[in-house]
Amino acid sequence: MQQTTDKELEQKVIGMLTELLKLPAATIETEANLTADLGMDSIQFLDMLANLEEQFGFELDVDDMHPERFQSVQAIVHFLQGRE
């Protein structure tokens, strides 16, 4: 994965979430909890993980699948930056 800035990653993740959750990008704040604040359900969560793998070119290990790593856009960006 090439080096990407936090802002670029945020925009990519928000773009993916707008499609997945059918929400306008303006309503997705980087620190909002995906389940509690944005209404993501377990099926959408799994879809999101699959989309992340596809879009960013990696496979998640069982060790990576901690929900807190994916609880917000900010958390996802932090996780993705750690993979670069």
C-alpha positions in Angstrom: 0.0 0.0 0.0 1.5 3.4 -0.9 1.9 6.1 1.6 -1.3 8.0 2.0 -2.1 11.0 4.2 -4.6 10.8 7.1 -6.9 13.2 5.2 -6.8 11.1 2.1 -7.5 8.0 4.1 -10.4 9.8 5.9 -11.9 10.8 2.6 -11.7 7.2 1.2 -13.2 5.7 4.3 -16.0 8.3 4.4 -16.7 7.7 0.7 -17.0 3.9 1.4 -19.2 4.5 4.4 -21.6 6.9 2.5 -22.2 4.1 0.0 -22.5 1.3 2.6 -24.7 3.2 5.1 -26.6 5.4 2.5 -25.7 8.5 4.4 -24.5 11.9 3.1 -20.8 12.4 3.6 -21.5 15.6 5.6 -23.2 13.5 8.3 -20.2 11.3 8.9 -17.9 12.8 11.5 -14.4 11.2 11.9 -14.9 10.4 15.6 -18.6 9.2 15.3 -19.1 5.7 16.5 -20.2 3.6 13.5 -22.7 1.5 15.3 -24.0 3.8 18.0 -24.0 7.1 16.1 -24.3 6.0 12.5 -26.5 2.9 12.9 -24.1 0.4 11.3 -25.4 -3.2 11.8 -23.3 -6.4 12.0 -23.8 -7.2 8.3 -22.8 -3.8 7.2 -19.7 -4.1 9.5 -18.7 -7.3 7.7 -19.3 -5.6 4.4 -17.1 -2.7 5.5 -14.3 -5.1 6.5 -14.5 -6.7 3.0 -14.5 -3.3 1.3 -11.4 -2.2 3.3 -9.6 -5.4 2.3 -10.5 -4.9 -1.4 -9.9 -1.1 -1.5 -6.6 -1.1 0.4 -5.2 -4.5 -0.8 -4.7 -6.5 2.3 -6.3 -9.5 4.2 -7.4 -9.1 7.8 -6.0 -11.6 10.2 -8.1 -12.9 13.1 -5.8 -10.9 15.4 -6.9 -7.7 13.5 -10.6 -8.2 14.0 -11.0 -6.2 17.2 -14.2 -4.0 17.0 -12.5 -1.1 18.7 -10.1 -0.9 15.7 -13.0 -0.1 13.4 -15.4 1.8 15.7 -14.9 5.2 13.9 -13.4 6.7 10.8 -10.6 8.0 13.0 -9.9 4.4 14.4 -10.0 2.9 10.9 -7.5 5.5 9.6 -5.2 4.8 12.5 -5.4 1.1 11.8 -4.7 1.6 8.1 -1.7 3.9 8.8 -0.3 1.2 11.0 -0.4 -1.2 8.1 1.7 1.0 5.7 
